[in-house]
Amino acid sequence: MKAITLRNLPPELAKTIRRKAQERGTSFNKAVINLLEEGTGIRDKKNGKKSLHHDLDSLAGSWTKEEAEEFDKSLASQRTIDLDLWR
């Protein structure tokens, strides 16, 4: 794991990070890591778990109702079971 040094950390930022560390019962260093993970989307802010799949989040809910129906129609033939293949 890489180590970094932060210089000229603004006092208000340091105070906020220290408060977060106390709230979470972690070290200052761990609080910085958690905040960086949350800020970059690696860790979910709500439940604190690491996000496994976050690259398509911006697409969720972006289709219109018509587009979703058209997509479902396109998949319908793929969802049909060919009984001859299962004999």
N, C-alpha and C positions, 0 to 999 in steps of 0.2 A: 504494500500500500504506500502511496506517495505521501510525503509530508509537505505541508506548505506553511509559510509564515505570512501572516496578515499584518501589514504595517499601517499606521495612521488610521486605525479603526475609530470612526466617529464615536464619541462618548455615548450618545443616545442609542446607537446601534449596539454597542457593548452592553449597555444597561438592559436593552430589550432581550438580547441573547442570554444574559445572565438570569433574567426573570424567567425566560422560557426553560432554561436548564433547571431552575429551582422548581418550577411547576411540574416538570416531567421527572424530577428526581435523578437527573443525569449531570454529567460534567459539562463544562463550557464547551469543550471540544466536541463532545457527542451532540450537543444542541446545535452547534454550527453544522455538523455533518447532516443531522436530520433536516435542518432548515434548507440546506443545499439540495438534499434529495427531494424534498417537497417542492421546492422552487423549480427544479428541473423536470418534475413529473416522475421521478423514479419511485418516490414513496407517496402514497395517497394521504392527503391532508386529513381526511375525515376519520379513517380508521387506523392510520399509521402503518398499514401493511404495504409491502413493496408492490408496485404496480407491475404486472406481468405484460399486459397488453394495453398500451396507451397511444399507440401510433395512429389508430383509426377513430379516436374519440371525436374528432371534429366532424366526422361524417355521420355520426349517430343522430338520427332524427332529421336529417337534411333532405330526405326524399319527400316529394309530395305524395298524397294518397294515390294518385293515378300512377306515379312511377313505381310505387310499392306494389300495386296490383299488377302492373305489367311485368315486374320482376317475378312475382309469384306465378303468373301464367307461364312465363318462360321456364320456370323450374318444374312445373307440373309433369311434363313428360319424363323428366329425370327421376321423379318420385314414384313412377309406376313400376310395379314389380312384373317382370317377364317370367311367367310361370314355367315356360319351356326351359329357361336357364337353370331353374331350381329342381329339375327332375333328374 
